[in-house]
Amino acid sequence: MADVTALARKVRLLVLDVDGVLTDGGLYYGEDGLLMKRFNVQDGLGIKVAQAMGLEIGVITGLNQAPVENRVRELGIKFYYAGHHRKLPLFEEICEKAGVDPSEAAFMGDDWIDLAVMKRAGLALCVPNAVPEVVEAADWMSTRKGGEGAVREAISFILEAKGLKEQALKYWVD
């Protein structure tokens, strides 16, 4: 088994799934048919911290929904692909555009749609409520569920492995 901390130390790019990772996986529809999503504010700050520490962030989601696009834009995520069920080619495109080898990229997912990317990424991350095949493929699993701070926990793990966690904290405190 690979040393997970050593894998995290190499990470220069973090690519995320949305439903089940950045959200709780629920689809909330109002009576008017309007879709709403719930995002965790700690995940959002974690993404901003990662960006401030030089990590590139990308998002690949199987659904194409305005609330997700709005959140991605708010967070300043420049690599965003929506409405794609075959994520591996897009992951490789993000790596190329970011100038990062896939071995220097992490991917966080929760379902079958994420497996191909998890197997290609240098560090495969998942949430504890992921399907069994994803849990088995993961190098690291958060203690928090999707939409409940799992992304923030993953970012903290990566920053700690890279020796950047204290610097990140100082960035926000000082």
Secondary structure, DSSP 8 states (H G I E B T S, - for coil): ---HHHHHHT--EEEE-STTTTS-S--EE-TT--EE----HHHHHHHHHHHHTT-EEEEEESS--HHHHHHHHHTT--EEEES-S--HHHHHHHHHHHT--GGGEEEEE-SGGGHHHHHHSSEEEE-TTS-HHHHHH-SEE-SS-TTTTHHHHHHHHHHHHTT-HHHHHHHHH-
